[in-house]
Amino acid sequence: MPIFEFKCRKCGEPFEVLFRSRDEKISVACPKCGSIKVERLMSAFAGKIGNTSAGGDGCGSCAATSCGPS
């Protein structure tokens, strides 16, 4: 279930909408003022990709050289 971020063009309110599927077509209205003049924003994605502990360099979030159990 994807979550999309929007911003109201009328009042400037940022908000999120949960869609049941990527192909779902629903009308999106601002929860603050009710305007349907909204723009979809680019989401900032944060996360780890791949095995960051291979090679013993750690992942940068702590001083450990491995993210596995001790």
PDB file of N, CA, C and O in Angstrom:
ATOM      1  N   MET A   1       0.840  -1.181   0.000  1.00  0.00           N
ATOM      2  CA  MET A   1       0.000   0.000   0.000  1.00  0.00           C
ATOM      3  C   MET A   1       0.885   1.243   0.000  1.00  0.00           C
ATOM      4  O   MET A   1       1.499   1.565   1.017  1.00  0.00           O
ATOM      5  N   PRO A   2       0.953   1.930  -1.109  1.00  0.00           N
ATOM      6  CA  PRO A   2       1.805   3.119  -1.179  1.00  0.00           C
ATOM      7  C   PRO A   2       1.181   4.328  -0.481  1.00  0.00           C
ATOM      8  O   PRO A   2      -0.036   4.511  -0.487  1.00  0.00           O
ATOM      9  N   ILE A   3       2.033   5.135   0.109  1.00  0.00           N
ATOM     10  CA  ILE A   3       1.619   6.407   0.712  1.00  0.00           C
ATOM     11  C   ILE A   3       2.208   7.510  -0.164  1.00  0.00           C
ATOM     12  O   ILE A   3       3.410   7.533  -0.428  1.00  0.00           O
ATOM     13  N   PHE A   4       1.349   8.418  -0.610  1.00  0.00           N
ATOM     14  CA  PHE A   4       1.796   9.531  -1.427  1.00  0.00           C
ATOM     15  C   PHE A   4       1.678  10.827  -0.647  1.00  0.00           C
ATOM     16  O   PHE A   4       0.734  11.017   0.120  1.00  0.00           O
ATOM     17  N   GLU A   5       2.641  11.716  -0.845  1.00  0.00           N
ATOM     18  CA  GLU A   5       2.638  13.013  -0.189  1.00  0.00           C
ATOM     19  C   GLU A   5       2.089  14.056  -1.153  1.00  0.00           C
ATOM     20  O   GLU A   5       2.409  14.053  -2.342  1.00  0.00           O
ATOM     21  N   PHE A   6       1.257  14.947  -0.622  1.00  0.00           N
ATOM     22  CA  PHE A   6       0.647  16.009  -1.404  1.00  0.00           C
ATOM     23  C   PHE A   6       0.807  17.344  -0.691  1.00  0.00           C
ATOM     24  O   PHE A   6       1.095  17.393   0.505  1.00  0.00           O
ATOM     25  N   LYS A   7       0.618  18.424  -1.438  1.00  0.00           N
ATOM     26  CA  LYS A   7       0.594  19.774  -0.877  1.00  0.00           C
ATOM     27  C   LYS A   7      -0.564  20.511  -1.523  1.00  0.00           C
ATOM     28  O   LYS A   7      -0.719  20.485  -2.744  1.00  0.00           O
ATOM     29  N   CYS A   8      -1.377  21.169  -0.705  1.00  0.00           N
ATOM     30  CA  CYS A   8      -2.517  21.920  -1.203  1.00  0.00           C
ATOM     31  C   CYS A   8      -2.033  23.203  -1.876  1.00  0.00           C
ATOM     32  O   CYS A   8      -1.231  23.941  -1.303  1.00  0.00           O
ATOM     33  N   ARG A   9      -2.513  23.466  -3.074  1.00  0.00           N
ATOM     34  CA  ARG A   9      -2.134  24.680  -3.794  1.00  0.00           C
ATOM     35  C   ARG A   9      -2.892  25.904  -3.274  1.00  0.00           C
ATOM     36  O   ARG A   9      -2.501  27.039  -3.546  1.00  0.00           O
ATOM     37  N   LYS A  10      -3.966  25.675  -2.532  1.00  0.00           N
ATOM     38  CA  LYS A  10      -4.766  26.785  -2.006  1.00  0.00           C
ATOM     39  C   LYS A  10      -4.235  27.282  -0.659  1.00  0.00           C
ATOM     40  O   LYS A  10      -3.987  28.476  -0.491  1.00  0.00           O
ATOM     41  N   CYS A  11      -4.062  26.366   0.303  1.00  0.00           N
ATOM     42  CA  CYS A  11      -3.650  26.788   1.647  1.00  0.00           C
ATOM     43  C   CYS A  11      -2.215  26.396   2.005  1.00  0.00           C
ATOM     44  O   CYS A  11      -1.692  26.841   3.026  1.00  0.00           O
ATOM     45  N   GLY A  12      -1.569  25.561   1.170  1.00  0.00           N
ATOM     46  CA  GLY A  12      -0.184  25.171   1.413  1.00  0.00           C
ATOM     47  C   GLY A  12       0.006  24.013   2.378  1.00  0.00           C
ATOM     48  O   GLY A  12       1.143  23.670   2.705  1.00  0.00           O
ATOM     49  N   GLU A  13      -1.074  23.404   2.841  1.00  0.00           N
ATOM     50  CA  GLU A  13      -1.010  22.307   3.811  1.00  0.00           C
ATOM     51  C   GLU A  13      -0.398  21.051   3.185  1.00  0.00           C
ATOM     52  O   GLU A  13      -0.899  20.570   2.168  1.00  0.00           O
ATOM     53  N   PRO A  14       0.687  20.507   3.779  1.00  0.00           N
ATOM     54  CA  PRO A  14       1.205  19.215   3.313  1.00  0.00           C
ATOM     55  C   PRO A  14       0.427  18.085   3.992  1.00  0.00           C
ATOM     56  O   PRO A  14       0.054  18.200   5.159  1.00  0.00           O
ATOM     57  N   PHE A  15       0.183  16.990   3.255  1.00  0.00           N
ATOM     58  CA  PHE A  15      -0.529  15.850   3.825  1.00  0.00           C
ATOM     59  C   PHE A  15      -0.200  14.594   3.050  1.00  0.00           C
ATOM     60  O   PHE A  15       0.354  14.656   1.953  1.00  0.00           O
ATOM     61  N   GLU A  16      -0.544  13.444   3.629  1.00  0.00           N
ATOM     62  CA  GLU A  16      -0.282  12.150   3.001  1.00  0.00           C
ATOM     63  C   GLU A  16      -1.587  11.420   2.760  1.00  0.00           C
ATOM     64  O   GLU A  16      -2.556  11.594   3.499  1.00  0.00           O
ATOM     65  N   VAL A  17      -1.605  10.592   1.706  1.00  0.00           N
ATOM     66  CA  VAL A  17      -2.777   9.781   1.390  1.00  0.00           C
ATOM     67  C   VAL A  17      -2.312   8.351   1.163  1.00  0.00           C
ATOM     68  O   VAL A  17      -1.375   8.110   0.402  1.00  0.00           O
ATOM     69  N   LEU A  18      -2.969   7.405   1.825  1.00  0.00           N
ATOM     70  CA  LEU A  18      -2.671   5.986   1.667  1.00  0.00           C
ATOM     71  C   LEU A  18      -3.568   5.412   0.576  1.00  0.00           C
ATOM     72  O   LEU A  18      -4.792   5.526   0.645  1.00  0.00           O
ATOM     73  N   PHE A  19      -2.956   4.800  -0.422  1.00  0.00           N
ATOM     74  CA  PHE A  19      -3.694   4.152  -1.502  1.00  0.00           C
ATOM     75  C   PHE A  19      -3.661   2.652  -1.270  1.00  0.00           C
ATOM     76  O   PHE A  19      -2.651   2.121  -0.810  1.00  0.00           O
ATOM     77  N   ARG A  20      -4.745   1.967  -1.578  1.00  0.00           N
ATOM     78  CA  ARG A  20      -4.801   0.516  -1.395  1.00  0.00           C
ATOM     79  C   ARG A  20      -3.938  -0.213  -2.423  1.00  0.00           C
ATOM     80  O   ARG A  20      -3.423  -1.297  -2.148  1.00  0.00           O
ATOM     81  N   SER A  21      -3.782   0.378  -3.600  1.00  0.00           N
ATOM     82  CA  SER A  21      -2.905  -0.186  -4.619  1.00  0.00           C
ATOM     83  C   SER A  21      -2.323   0.960  -5.439  1.00  0.00           C
ATOM     84  O   SER A  21      -2.806   2.091  -5.384  1.00  0.00           O
ATOM     85  N   ARG A  22      -1.291   0.651  -6.192  1.00  0.00           N
ATOM     86  CA  ARG A  22      -0.641   1.664  -7.010  1.00  0.00           C
ATOM     87  C   ARG A  22      -1.560   2.184  -8.122  1.00  0.00           C
ATOM     88  O   ARG A  22      -1.422   3.326  -8.561  1.00  0.00           O
ATOM     89  N   ASP A  23      -2.486   1.352  -8.569  1.00  0.00           N
ATOM     90  CA  ASP A  23      -3.369   1.709  -9.672  1.00  0.00           C
ATOM     91  C   ASP A  23      -4.679   2.344  -9.224  1.00  0.00           C
ATOM     92  O   ASP A  23      -5.495   2.729 -10.061  1.00  0.00           O
ATOM     93  N   GLU A  24      -4.890   2.458  -7.920  1.00  0.00           N
ATOM     94  CA  GLU A  24      -6.145   3.012  -7.411  1.00  0.00           C
ATOM     95  C   GLU A  24      -6.290   4.481  -7.826  1.00  0.00           C
ATOM     96  O   GLU A  24      -5.345   5.263  -7.719  1.00  0.00           O
ATOM     97  N   LYS A  25      -7.455   4.832  -8.288  1.00  0.00           N
ATOM     98  CA  LYS A  25      -7.749   6.200  -8.699  1.00  0.00           C
ATOM     99  C   LYS A  25      -8.787   6.775  -7.733  1.00  0.00           C
ATOM    100  O   LYS A  25      -9.963   6.417  -7.786  1.00  0.00           O
ATOM    101  N   ILE A  26      -8.341   7.662  -6.859  1.00  0.00           N
ATOM    102  CA  ILE A  26      -9.269   8.326  -5.954  1.00  0.00           C
ATOM    103  C   ILE A  26      -9.040   9.822  -6.044  1.00  0.00           C
ATOM    104  O   ILE A  26      -7.936  10.273  -6.349  1.00  0.00           O
ATOM    105  N   SER A  27     -10.085  10.586  -5.779  1.00  0.00           N
ATOM    106  CA  SER A  27      -9.909  12.025  -5.785  1.00  0.00           C
ATOM    107  C   SER A  27      -9.285  12.428  -4.454  1.00  0.00           C
ATOM    108  O   SER A  27      -9.682  11.937  -3.397  1.00  0.00           O
ATOM    109  N   VAL A  28      -8.314  13.317  -4.512  1.00  0.00           N
ATOM    110  CA  VAL A  28      -7.585  13.741  -3.332  1.00  0.00           C
ATOM    111  C   VAL A  28      -7.974  15.177  -3.020  1.00  0.00           C
ATOM    112  O   VAL A  28      -7.908  16.053  -3.882  1.00  0.00           O
ATOM    113  N   ALA A  29      -8.379  15.407  -1.778  1.00  0.00           N
ATOM    114  CA  ALA A  29      -8.741  16.752  -1.334  1.00  0.00           C
ATOM    115  C   ALA A  29      -7.958  17.085  -0.073  1.00  0.00           C
ATOM    116  O   ALA A  29      -7.649  16.201   0.726  1.00  0.00           O
ATOM    117  N   CYS A  30      -7.643  18.341   0.100  1.00  0.00           N
ATOM    118  CA  CYS A  30      -6.911  18.818   1.265  1.00  0.00           C
ATOM    119  C   CYS A  30      -7.748  18.588   2.529  1.00  0.00           C
ATOM    120  O   CYS A  30      -8.918  18.971   2.568  1.00  0.00           O
ATOM    121  N   PRO A  31      -7.167  17.970   3.556  1.00  0.00           N
ATOM    122  CA  PRO A  31      -7.920  17.738   4.786  1.00  0.00           C
ATOM    123  C   PRO A  31      -8.181  19.021   5.580  1.00  0.00           C
ATOM    124  O   PRO A  31      -9.063  19.049   6.438  1.00  0.00           O
ATOM    125  N   LYS A  32      -7.422  20.077   5.301  1.00  0.00           N
ATOM    126  CA  LYS A  32      -7.564  21.333   6.046  1.00  0.00           C
ATOM    127  C   LYS A  32      -8.639  22.235   5.451  1.00  0.00           C
ATOM    128  O   LYS A  32      -9.511  22.723   6.170  1.00  0.00           O
ATOM    129  N   CYS A  33      -8.576  22.462   4.115  1.00  0.00           N
ATOM    130  CA  CYS A  33      -9.514  23.407   3.496  1.00  0.00           C
ATOM    131  C   CYS A  33     -10.487  22.755   2.521  1.00  0.00           C
ATOM    132  O   CYS A  33     -11.447  23.394   2.090  1.00  0.00           O
ATOM    133  N   GLY A  34     -10.251  21.481   2.164  1.00  0.00           N
ATOM    134  CA  GLY A  34     -11.153  20.768   1.270  1.00  0.00           C
ATOM    135  C   GLY A  34     -10.907  20.990  -0.208  1.00  0.00           C
ATOM    136  O   GLY A  34     -11.623  20.427  -1.036  1.00  0.00           O
ATOM    137  N   SER A  35      -9.917  21.792  -0.561  1.00  0.00           N
ATOM    138  CA  SER A  35      -9.618  22.059  -1.963  1.00  0.00           C
ATOM    139  C   SER A  35      -9.125  20.802  -2.673  1.00  0.00           C
ATOM    140  O   SER A  35      -8.408  19.991  -2.087  1.00  0.00           O
ATOM    141  N   ILE A  36      -9.513  20.647  -3.942  1.00  0.00           N
ATOM    142  CA  ILE A  36      -9.009  19.531  -4.746  1.00  0.00           C
ATOM    143  C   ILE A  36      -7.825  19.964  -5.603  1.00  0.00           C
ATOM    144  O   ILE A  36      -7.312  19.177  -6.398  1.00  0.00           O
ATOM    145  N   LYS A  37      -7.392  21.214  -5.445  1.00  0.00           N
ATOM    146  CA  LYS A  37      -6.219  21.708  -6.168  1.00  0.00           C
ATOM    147  C   LYS A  37      -4.984  21.352  -5.340  1.00  0.00           C
ATOM    148  O   LYS A  37      -4.514  22.141  -4.521  1.00  0.00           O
ATOM    149  N   VAL A  38      -4.474  20.148  -5.575  1.00  0.00           N
ATOM    150  CA  VAL A  38      -3.327  19.643  -4.836  1.00  0.00           C
ATOM    151  C   VAL A  38      -2.251  19.192  -5.807  1.00  0.00           C
ATOM    152  O   VAL A  38      -2.536  18.872  -6.961  1.00  0.00           O
ATOM    153  N   GLU A  39      -1.019  19.169  -5.334  1.00  0.00           N
ATOM    154  CA  GLU A  39       0.075  18.653  -6.147  1.00  0.00           C
ATOM    155  C   GLU A  39       0.763  17.530  -5.396  1.00  0.00           C
ATOM    156  O   GLU A  39       0.954  17.599  -4.182  1.00  0.00           O
ATOM    157  N   ARG A  40       1.132  16.494  -6.137  1.00  0.00           N
ATOM    158  CA  ARG A  40       1.840  15.371  -5.540  1.00  0.00           C
ATOM    159  C   ARG A  40       3.310  15.735  -5.421  1.00  0.00           C
ATOM    160  O   ARG A  40       3.903  16.246  -6.371  1.00  0.00           O
ATOM    161  N   LEU A  41       3.898  15.479  -4.268  1.00  0.00           N
ATOM    162  CA  LEU A  41       5.288  15.817  -4.003  1.00  0.00           C
ATOM    163  C   LEU A  41       6.188  14.611  -4.198  1.00  0.00           C
ATOM    164  O   LEU A  41       5.742  13.467  -4.124  1.00  0.00           O
ATOM    165  N   MET A  42       7.439  14.879  -4.442  1.00  0.00           N
ATOM    166  CA  MET A  42       8.434  13.812  -4.495  1.00  0.00           C
ATOM    167  C   MET A  42       8.745  13.431  -3.064  1.00  0.00           C
ATOM    168  O   MET A  42       9.045  14.292  -2.237  1.00  0.00           O
ATOM    169  N   SER A  43       8.675  12.155  -2.772  1.00  0.00           N
ATOM    170  CA  SER A  43       8.948  11.681  -1.417  1.00  0.00           C
ATOM    171  C   SER A  43      10.437  11.483  -1.221  1.00  0.00           C
ATOM    172  O   SER A  43      11.146  11.039  -2.124  1.00  0.00           O
ATOM    173  N   ALA A  44      10.899  11.820  -0.025  1.00  0.00           N
ATOM    174  CA  ALA A  44      12.279  11.533   0.345  1.00  0.00           C
ATOM    175  C   ALA A  44      12.306  10.113   0.881  1.00  0.00           C
ATOM    176  O   ALA A  44      11.613   9.803   1.850  1.00  0.00           O
ATOM    177  N   PHE A  45      13.093   9.254   0.266  1.00  0.00           N
ATOM    178  CA  PHE A  45      13.158   7.855   0.673  1.00  0.00           C
ATOM    179  C   PHE A  45      14.439   7.648   1.469  1.00  0.00           C
ATOM    180  O   PHE A  45      15.519   8.059   1.047  1.00  0.00           O
ATOM    181  N   ALA A  46      14.306   7.010   2.617  1.00  0.00           N
ATOM    182  CA  ALA A  46      15.482   6.716   3.434  1.00  0.00           C
ATOM    183  C   ALA A  46      15.498   5.227   3.758  1.00  0.00           C
ATOM    184  O   ALA A  46      14.465   4.645   4.089  1.00  0.00           O
ATOM    185  N   GLY A  47      16.649   4.630   3.663  1.00  0.00           N
ATOM    186  CA  GLY A  47      16.761   3.213   3.994  1.00  0.00           C
ATOM    187  C   GLY A  47      18.108   2.673   3.573  1.00  0.00           C
ATOM    188  O   GLY A  47      18.854   3.332   2.849  1.00  0.00           O
ATOM    189  N   LYS A  48      18.420   1.471   4.028  1.00  0.00           N
ATOM    190  CA  LYS A  48      19.658   0.802   3.651  1.00  0.00           C
ATOM    191  C   LYS A  48      19.393  -0.106   2.475  1.00  0.00           C
ATOM    192  O   LYS A  48      18.334  -0.727   2.381  1.00  0.00           O
ATOM    193  N   ILE A  49      20.344  -0.182   1.591  1.00  0.00           N
ATOM    194  CA  ILE A  49      20.250  -1.090   0.457  1.00  0.00           C
ATOM    195  C   ILE A  49      21.470  -1.990   0.490  1.00  0.00           C
ATOM    196  O   ILE A  49      22.603  -1.509   0.528  1.00  0.00           O
ATOM    197  N   GLY A  50      21.244  -3.280   0.476  1.00  0.00           N
ATOM    198  CA  GLY A  50      22.346  -4.233   0.443  1.00  0.00           C
ATOM    199  C   GLY A  50      22.947  -4.487   1.809  1.00  0.00           C
ATOM    200  O   GLY A  50      22.464  -3.974   2.818  1.00  0.00           O
ATOM    201  N   ASN A  51      23.994  -5.272   1.834  1.00  0.00           N
ATOM    202  CA  ASN A  51      24.684  -5.628   3.066  1.00  0.00           C
ATOM    203  C   ASN A  51      25.769  -4.603   3.331  1.00  0.00           C
ATOM    204  O   ASN A  51      26.822  -4.638   2.695  1.00  0.00           O
ATOM    205  N   THR A  52      25.531  -3.700   4.248  1.00  0.00           N
ATOM    206  CA  THR A  52      26.491  -2.634   4.510  1.00  0.00           C
ATOM    207  C   THR A  52      27.604  -3.053   5.455  1.00  0.00           C
ATOM    208  O   THR A  52      28.566  -2.307   5.637  1.00  0.00           O
ATOM    209  N   SER A  53      27.494  -4.247   6.071  1.00  0.00           N
ATOM    210  CA  SER A  53      28.529  -4.658   7.015  1.00  0.00           C
ATOM    211  C   SER A  53      29.602  -5.515   6.353  1.00  0.00           C
ATOM    212  O   SER A  53      30.590  -5.848   7.008  1.00  0.00           O
ATOM    213  N   ALA A  54      29.453  -5.884   5.092  1.00  0.00           N
ATOM    214  CA  ALA A  54      30.461  -6.686   4.405  1.00  0.00           C
ATOM    215  C   ALA A  54      31.746  -5.881   4.268  1.00  0.00           C
ATOM    216  O   ALA A  54      31.711  -4.718   3.865  1.00  0.00           O
ATOM    217  N   GLY A  55      32.852  -6.477   4.594  1.00  0.00           N
ATOM    218  CA  GLY A  55      34.129  -5.787   4.478  1.00  0.00           C
ATOM    219  C   GLY A  55      34.574  -5.162   5.787  1.00  0.00           C
ATOM    220  O   GLY A  55      35.696  -4.663   5.869  1.00  0.00           O
ATOM    221  N   GLY A  56      33.732  -5.171   6.815  1.00  0.00           N
ATOM    222  CA  GLY A  56      34.138  -4.698   8.120  1.00  0.00           C
ATOM    223  C   GLY A  56      34.161  -3.193   8.294  1.00  0.00           C
ATOM    224  O   GLY A  56      34.684  -2.713   9.299  1.00  0.00           O
ATOM    225  N   ASP A  57      33.625  -2.439   7.374  1.00  0.00           N
ATOM    226  CA  ASP A  57      33.642  -0.985   7.496  1.00  0.00           C
ATOM    227  C   ASP A  57      32.486  -0.433   8.317  1.00  0.00           C
ATOM    228  O   ASP A  57      32.463   0.762   8.612  1.00  0.00           O
ATOM    229  N   GLY A  58      31.532  -1.269   8.691  1.00  0.00           N
ATOM    230  CA  GLY A  58      30.368  -0.774   9.420  1.00  0.00           C
ATOM    231  C   GLY A  58      29.432  -0.021   8.494  1.00  0.00           C
ATOM    232  O   GLY A  58      29.697   0.114   7.299  1.00  0.00           O
ATOM    233  N   CYS A  59      28.343   0.464   9.049  1.00  0.00           N
ATOM    234  CA  CYS A  59      27.358   1.156   8.219  1.00  0.00           C
ATOM    235  C   CYS A  59      27.373   2.659   8.440  1.00  0.00           C
ATOM    236  O   CYS A  59      26.636   3.385   7.773  1.00  0.00           O
ATOM    237  N   GLY A  60      28.192   3.136   9.356  1.00  0.00           N
ATOM    238  CA  GLY A  60      28.284   4.558   9.589  1.00  0.00           C
ATOM    239  C   GLY A  60      27.378   5.067  10.688  1.00  0.00           C
ATOM    240  O   GLY A  60      27.478   6.235  11.065  1.00  0.00           O
ATOM    241  N   SER A  61      26.489   4.227  11.219  1.00  0.00           N
ATOM    242  CA  SER A  61      25.574   4.695  12.258  1.00  0.00           C
ATOM    243  C   SER A  61      26.102   4.409  13.656  1.00  0.00           C
ATOM    244  O   SER A  61      25.522   4.880  14.634  1.00  0.00           O
ATOM    245  N   CYS A  62      27.195   3.644  13.776  1.00  0.00           N
ATOM    246  CA  CYS A  62      27.790   3.365  15.085  1.00  0.00           C
ATOM    247  C   CYS A  62      29.241   2.970  14.870  1.00  0.00           C
ATOM    248  O   CYS A  62      29.725   2.957  13.738  1.00  0.00           O
ATOM    249  N   ALA A  63      29.930   2.651  15.947  1.00  0.00           N
ATOM    250  CA  ALA A  63      31.348   2.307  15.854  1.00  0.00           C
ATOM    251  C   ALA A  63      31.575   0.829  15.577  1.00  0.00           C
ATOM    252  O   ALA A  63      32.715   0.421  15.357  1.00  0.00           O
ATOM    253  N   ALA A  64      30.523   0.012  15.582  1.00  0.00           N
ATOM    254  CA  ALA A  64      30.665  -1.428  15.356  1.00  0.00           C
ATOM    255  C   ALA A  64      31.111  -1.712  13.922  1.00  0.00           C
ATOM    256  O   ALA A  64      30.834  -0.935  13.009  1.00  0.00           O
ATOM    257  N   THR A  65      31.809  -2.841  13.738  1.00  0.00           N
ATOM    258  CA  THR A  65      32.222  -3.232  12.381  1.00  0.00           C
ATOM    259  C   THR A  65      31.289  -4.281  11.798  1.00  0.00           C
ATOM    260  O   THR A  65      31.486  -4.723  10.666  1.00  0.00           O
ATOM    261  N   SER A  66      30.275  -4.686  12.556  1.00  0.00           N
ATOM    262  CA  SER A  66      29.305  -5.654  12.079  1.00  0.00           C
ATOM    263  C   SER A  66      27.942  -5.336  12.671  1.00  0.00           C
ATOM    264  O   SER A  66      27.844  -4.931  13.829  1.00  0.00           O
ATOM    265  N   CYS A  67      26.887  -5.519  11.878  1.00  0.00           N
ATOM    266  CA  CYS A  67      25.536  -5.255  12.349  1.00  0.00           C
ATOM    267  C   CYS A  67      24.873  -6.524  12.860  1.00  0.00           C
ATOM    268  O   CYS A  67      23.696  -6.495  13.218  1.00  0.00           O
ATOM    269  N   GLY A  68      25.585  -7.621  12.905  1.00  0.00           N
ATOM    270  CA  GLY A  68      25.034  -8.890  13.357  1.00  0.00           C
ATOM    271  C   GLY A  68      25.029  -8.994  14.877  1.00  0.00           C
ATOM    272  O   GLY A  68      25.601  -8.155  15.574  1.00  0.00           O
ATOM    273  N   PRO A  69      24.369 -10.040  15.381  1.00  0.00           N
ATOM    274  CA  PRO A  69      24.335 -10.245  16.831  1.00  0.00           C
ATOM    275  C   PRO A  69      25.723 -10.554  17.386  1.00  0.00           C
ATOM    276  O   PRO A  69      26.543 -11.169  16.704  1.00  0.00           O
ATOM    277  N   SER A  70      25.983 -10.136  18.598  1.00  0.00           N
ATOM    278  CA  SER A  70      27.297 -10.336  19.232  1.00  0.00           C
ATOM    279  C   SER A  70      27.436 -11.728  19.762  1.00  0.00           C
ATOM    280  O   SER A  70      28.474 -12.074  20.327  1.00  0.00           O
TER     281      SER A  70
END
